[in-house]
Amino acid sequence: QVQLVESGGGLVQPGGSLRLSCAASGTIFRLTAMGWYRQVPGNQRELVATITGGGTTKYGDAVLGRFTISRDNAKKVVELQMNNLQPEDTAVYSCNARFASADFWGQGTQVTVSS
């Protein structure tokens, strides 16, 4: 069973930065595509960023140039560095693992951008 544990959410002022972390277990991590998605109540889940086992990245248009996804295959961790955060980035951010054609999700962490 794949398990994902997220950390690093919180409250930040506009223009600030946060770093989210997701620790994975129960999977061959280097073969697992990882990603971050976000959701605001009443809206569909939105792609933030994904990264393959080999390090190829993809970003949602709303975060391109401000967010950076990275992974450490030895530590089985994926991180999301979020810079220049804006109020519209406020959402629950969830870690995703895609392995053997199945999706697994973390519990989600709240990110709130407000002055």
Secondary structure in CASP SS format (residue, H / E / C, confidence):
PFRMAT SS
TARGET T0000
AUTHOR 0000-0000-0000
METHOD secondary structure of the structure
MODEL  1
Q C 1.00
V C 1.00
Q E 1.00
L E 1.00
V E 1.00
E E 1.00
S E 1.00
G C 1.00
G C 1.00
G E 1.00
L E 1.00
V E 1.00
Q C 1.00
P C 1.00
G C 1.00
G C 1.00
S C 1.00
L E 1.00
R E 1.00
L E 1.00
S E 1.00
C E 1.00
A E 1.00
A E 1.00
S E 1.00
G C 1.00
T C 1.00
I C 1.00
F H 1.00
R H 1.00
L H 1.00
T C 1.00
A E 1.00
M E 1.00
G E 1.00
W E 1.00
Y E 1.00
R E 1.00
Q E 1.00
V C 1.00
P C 1.00
G C 1.00
N C 1.00
Q C 1.00
R C 1.00
E E 1.00
L E 1.00
V E 1.00
A E 1.00
T E 1.00
I E 1.00
T C 1.00
G C 1.00
G C 1.00
G C 1.00
T C 1.00
T E 1.00
K E 1.00
Y E 1.00
G C 1.00
D C 1.00
A C 1.00
V C 1.00
L C 1.00
G C 1.00
R C 1.00
F E 1.00
T E 1.00
I E 1.00
S E 1.00
R E 1.00
D E 1.00
N C 1.00
A C 1.00
K C 1.00
K C 1.00
V E 1.00
V E 1.00
E E 1.00
L E 1.00
Q E 1.00
M E 1.00
N C 1.00
N C 1.00
L C 1.00
Q C 1.00
P H 1.00
E H 1.00
D H 1.00
T C 1.00
A E 1.00
V E 1.00
Y E 1.00
S E 1.00
C E 1.00
N E 1.00
A E 1.00
R E 1.00
F E 1.00
A C 1.00
S C 1.00
A E 1.00
D E 1.00
F E 1.00
W E 1.00
G C 1.00
Q C 1.00
G C 1.00
T E 1.00
Q E 1.00
V E 1.00
T E 1.00
V E 1.00
S C 1.00
S C 1.00
END
